[in-house]
């Protein structure tokens, strides 16, 4: 993620809001304390970073956002989160139009690069001994169970998680629910490996099944929620009303199934399940496992998230809730996908 100062972020926001703008308009917007030379220098930097594009010549030159739609809008998370949640200008409620922007998640170049990366994974498993693959699946299962639980506040270490999964020995000094959460992850991951063909085409029953496996024994009611939920760290309020939730999750699933490549399908599933929050609890866990189920169903390397920074992950999710920008989340997704290809199998 390119680092921007506040002035350059303001330029991006202004161009985005007005669809296009010339340098004189941008200079006037920023005020007298900023010179035309400074604005031109900033615009060249943004052009070099491919955050904006330039059209026309001479006095007719204007600038527009290079990305398509809110879903690819650029926000510098380091700058964005300097403001408290009560000070940020956000989309307070669910925006249905973001479903129509899901096909814009990945550019053709990004899809081709991801396919090339996945080719390394396919070559490795093609040559690998079946016993070795089994051991690697177990290792990835432990890492994903640990990290996904960790992202939900679980305090088990990776070593304690390995002992719990392999030997069913709970770590001392931890709550019983933490062990249940990790073992539930193990069961859900086993399910998506064993039944991966089921997830070639998603439906609400698949999502509900994974949610039930992940929350079993944790006092979470199965099925679509009929109560409000709120998310720590943001004023975004997910949908209210069971009928509305079902309608939007069905629309999102239909759009996900229509996408042409598995990377877009997987990332869209991770984002939309978290954004809609269809269940009382366990939504982000469900989103991560479903996203991996989509990858596995399409012969793509699953993602363990083992090396993801927990704060970055949470910020990326909140940025999507508040601005519908998936850019930061996508960067983490691609980074972790490459990590998994390099470190497993």
N, C-alpha and C positions, 0 to 999 in steps of 0.2 A: 504494500500500500504506500503510494507516494505521500510524503509529508507536506502539508500545506500550511501556510500561515493564515491568519484570520482574513486578511485582505483578499488573498487568492480564492479562498472558499466563498467569500462574498461575491466575487466575480462569477464563479460557477453558478451560484444561486441566482444571481441576477439574469444571466444568460438563459438559464433553465426556465425561470419564471416568464421571461419575455420571448421565449422561443429562439430569438436571435438578437444580436446587438452589435453596433459599431463601437470602435474604440472611443469616440467622442462621447457617446451615450454612457459608456462604462465609466469614463473619467468624471463626467458630471455626476453620476450616481455616487461615486466614492467621495466626492467633495474636493474642495480646493487644496487640502493639505497633500494630495497625491498628484504628482506631475504626470503629464502625458507620457513622458519617457518611461516612468515607472510602470504605468499601465501596459505599455507596449512590451516591456521586458517580462511582465507577469504573463501576458498573453502568449508570448513566445515559449515561456516555460510550460504553460498549460497545453500548448500545441505539441511540444516535444514529448509531453507525458501522455498524449493522445486522449486528453480529457475533453478537449474541444476541437472543432474543425473550422477551417477558414474558407470563406467563399467570396467571390467577386474580386475586383481589382481597384486600386487607387482609393478614391473617396467612397467607393461603393462597397469596400470590404466590410464584411460582417462575420460574426462568430456565432456558432451554435454548438450545442452539446453533442459530442460524438456518440454517446451511448443512446440507446432507445428506451424511452419510458422511465418511470420511477424505479423500475426494478434494477436498472443499471446506473442509477444516479450516484455520483461520487460524493462521499462524505469522509473526511479524515476523522477516524474514530478518536484519535488522541485529542483533536480539537473539539469534536462534537461532545464528548463526555466531560469537558471542563465545566460545562453548565450542569447544574443540579436538575433532576428530573422535573421539578416544578417550574423551571425556567426555560426548558426546551420547547420550541414550537413544533408540535407533533400532530400526527393523525391520531385522534383520540379513539376512534372506533374502527372496526373492520371495514376494509375497502374492497368491495367485490370486484372492481375493475382490475385488480392485480392478477386475478386468475387468467384474464386474457393476455397478460404480459408474460406468462410463464414460458412461451416459446422463445422469448428473447434472452433467456438466462445465459446461454452459451453462444458465442459466435462460432461460425464454421471453423475458423482457425483453432479455437479452443477445443472444439469437439475432436478435430483431427489430432491435436496434440495429446488429448486424453486417450484416444484410441491407440496412438503410438505407444504411450506409456503402458496401457493395458496389454499391448502385444508382448511386452517383456514378461508380464505375469503369465500369459497363456503359454509362452515358450517354456517357462520354468515348470509349470504343472504338467505340461506335456512330457517332459523328460524325467520328472521326479518319480521316485519310488512311492507306491501307494501308502506304505507305512509312514514315510516321511511326511506326506501330505496330511495324513491323519494327525500326526504330532503337531504340525504347523496350525491346523485348524484348532486344535486344543489350545495352543499358545495364543492364537489370535482371540479365541473365546475368552480366555482369562484376561487378556489385556483390555478387550472391549467391555467385559463385565465390570472390571475395576474402574476404567476411566468413565464409562457412562454413569456408573453409580457415584463416582467422585464428583461429577458435574452436578449431581443432585444433592451434594452435601455429605455423602457417605465418607467416613473417616478411615476405612480399612486401607492398609498399605497394599501395594501390589503383591508382596510376598505373602501377606496374610490371606489375600484373595486366592492365590495359587493353592495354599494349604486347604482353605475352605472348599474350593471346587474339587480338588483331587482327593482329599482325605475326609472331607465333611467335618473338619475340626474348626470350631468357631474361635476367633481371636478373643483373648481376655480383655476386659475393659471397654467393650463395645456393646451397643444395644443389639438385642435380638433382631430387630427390624433391619439392621444393616446387613446381617448375614442373609436374611430372607431376600432383600433387594438384590444382592449379588447372585444368589442361587436362582432367583427368578430370571435374571439376565441370561444366565447359563442355559436355562430351559428354553427361553425364547430364541436364543441364538441357535441352539440345537435344532429347534423347529424350522427355522428358515434355511438351514443347511439341508435338513432331511426332506423338506417339502418345497424346495426352491422353485419348482415348476409352477406351483400355485400362484406365485407372485409375478408371473409374466404379465398378467392383467390384474390390476388392483381393484378391490371393491371394499366397501365399508366393513364387511364381515372379516376380511383379512386383517384390517386395522384393529377391529374389535378383539379378535383372537389374540393378537400380539399384546394388546393392552391388558387383557385378562391374565395372560401368562406373566407379564411384568409386575402386576400389582397384586397378585394372589397372596393372601395372608397378610396384607398390609392395611386392611381396613378401608380400602378404596372400592366404591361401588362400581361394578362393571356397567357398560352401556353408556350411551350418550347422556351427558349431564343435563339436569333440569334446574341447576342452581348457578348463580354467577360465580366466576372465578376472577381473581386479580393476580397480577404478576409483580413480584418484588423488583423494585428499581425502575418502574415505568408507570406512567399514568394511562397507558393504553388499556382499554377495557375490551376483552373478547366478547363475542356475540352472546346475546341473551336469548333464551327460548329454544327448546329442543327441536322444534320444527325448522327454525331458521338455521340451526347448526347442521342438521341433517341435509338440508337443501344445499348449503355452501360446501360441505364436505363432499357431497355427491358431484357438484359442479367441478370442484377441484380435482377429484379423482378422475372424472371424465376427461378433463384437460390433460392431466398427467398421462393417462393411457394413450392420448392422441399424439404425444410428443414422439419424435422420430428416433431419439438416441437415449441410451440408458443413463448417461450422466445427467442430462436434463431431467429425466424422470425421477432419478434418485434425489437430486438436489431439490426439485420441486416438492417431492413428498416430505423431505426433512423440514422445509420451510413452512409448507401449508398446514401440516398437522400441528406444528408448534404455534402457528399464527391463529388458527381457528380455535385451538384448545377444546377439542370435542369432549374431553373427559374431565371428571372432577380433579384428577391428579394423574401424574405419569405421562403427560402429553409429550414432553421432549424426549423422554426415554423411548416411547413408542415411535416417535418420529425417526430417531437414530436407527432403531432396529428395522423399521419398515424400509428406510432408505437403503440399508444394507441388503435387505431381502430383494429389492429391485435390482441391485447390482448383481447379486448371485444368480438371479433368474435369467440374467442376460450375459452370463459368463464374464463378469467383470470382477476384479479383485475387491473384496469387502474392505471396509475402513475400520480400523481399531480406535482411532482418535487418541492413541497412546501419548503422542507428544504434543497435543494441542494445549495451548495455554488456556486455563479454565476461565480466566477473566476475559480474554479475547473472545472466547466462544460465547459467553453470556452477553458481551457487548454487541457482537455480531447479530445475535438473535434479537436483542432489544432494538437495534438499528433497523432491522426489518419490520418489527412491529410498529415502530414510530414513524418511519419514513418510507416503508415498502422498498427500501434499497437492499438488494441481495448481494451487492458487490463485495463487501467485507466477508460475509458468510461464505460466498463462493470461493474467495481466496483461501480461506481456511480449509474448505472442503477439498479443493484441488491439492493444496499442500499436504493434507493428511492422506489423500489418495496416493500421491507419489511416495509418501513415507511408507505406506503399507506395501506398495509394490516393491520398494527397495528392501524392506525388512522382514517380509514373510515369504514362505515357500521357496 
